């Protein structure tokens, strides 16, 4: 999701406010895989928050600990294009990420939609403002997801199908952020519950559009169960004071233990 806006906004406002918020599967043995693999999408696919960034990826922050990189390392594809980029929206995927797709592409993975819905604005508002302001911002995001995002997703999915007609396309969703009912510093239970509900809602919309295109949907909510923020074994960063831009992104364990098994099952 969009890292630069979250970085600037949270750094200037969260630090002033003084707010604070308070495990992994191993790669599969290498197996033969025909054709090429192309990894598309936003920061949940590029690996923001996982560390070990590939220097040539620049601000896209592609990580060697991200699930696409781990998946490719365990398989023998004829080619691998790691095109996912931090901050990407659907329009960015269309403009910048589809060039590697072709008739020989056999697998495409993708996370997209969170930035279109205003992920960074939602989380910034919920961290620094009131419950009512947080809920209002979430309502705005939900309206966008209901009314505008489906068409945006359809355009991306159609473009993928046109460029890689033989590919298995796995669209992966987003995890719930919080384990509810726990004593946990930071956001109120009202905010946490609403944020989780928003994650469920965007996943439901993405899943419906994925089904309409005969793609596979990868649901990470089950693999992240017990590893949400406030769980004591979180696979998600809360506000990260040393690197604000990683806030609310999966850790390396979240990629290897949360996202990689879902791709494995769906691919």
C-alpha positions, 0 to 999 in steps of 0.5 A, a space after each residue: 500500500 502507499 508508503 510515502 504518504 503514510 511515512 510523511 503523515 505519521 512521522 509528523 503527526 504521530 510523533 507529535 501526538 506521542 501515540 504508541 501501539 503495541 513465526 514462519 513456514 519454510 520454503 518448499 523444496 524446489 520443484 519444476 514449473 513450466 513457463 514464467 511467473 510474474 508478481 504484480 501489485 502493491 506493497 503487500 506483494 513487494 514486501 514492505 515491512 519484510 526487510 532485505 530490500 533489493 537495491 535495484 528496486 528503489 522506492 518499490 521496496 521489493 524484498 527477498 523475504 516477500 512471498 513472490 521471491 520465496 515462491 520463485 526460489 522454490 520453483 524452477 520457472 523459465 522466467 521471474 518478473 517481480 514487478 510489485 511496487 510499494 504504493 501501487 494502485 490499479 492504474 499503476 499496475 496497468 501503466 507500469 507492471 504488465 509488460 512482462 506478461 505474455 503467452 508463456 506466462 504460467 502464473 501471476 500473483 497479485 495484491 491490489 485495491 488497498 491503495 485505491 481505497 485510501 488505506 494510508 488515509 484511513 490508518 492515519 486518521 484512525 491513529 491520530 483522531 477520534 473514534 468518530 473520525 476514524 469510523 467516518 473515514 472508514 465509511 468513505 473507504 467502504 463506499 469507494 470499495 462498493 461503488 468504484 473499486 469493482 470496475 477498477 479491478 475488472 479493468 486490471 483483471 481483463 488486462 492480465 487475461 488479455 496479455 497472459 491468456 494461459 496463466 493461472 492468476 492468483 489474487 490474494 487479499 489482505 489480513 485483518 489487522 487486530 486480535 480483538 478483546 485483548 488488552 493492547 495499547 494504542 487504538 480503541 476497540 471500536 477502531 480496531 473492530 471497524 478496521 477489521 471489518 473494513 478488511 473483511 469488506 474489501 476482501 469480499 469485494 475482491 473475492 467476488 470480482 476474482 470469481 467473475 474472472 475465473 481467477 483464484 482468490 487467496 484468503 490470508 485471514 485464516 493464516 494470520 489468525 493468532 498473528 494479528 496485532 495485539 496477539 503477542 505473536 504479530 506478523 504485522 507491524 503496528 506503528 514502527 517508530 524506527 521505520 514509519 513506512 512499514 507500519 501496518 505491513 506484514 513482517 518477514 514471518 507474515 510473508 513466509 507464514 501467512 502469504 506464502 502458504 496461501 499462494 502455495 495452496 492456490 497456485 
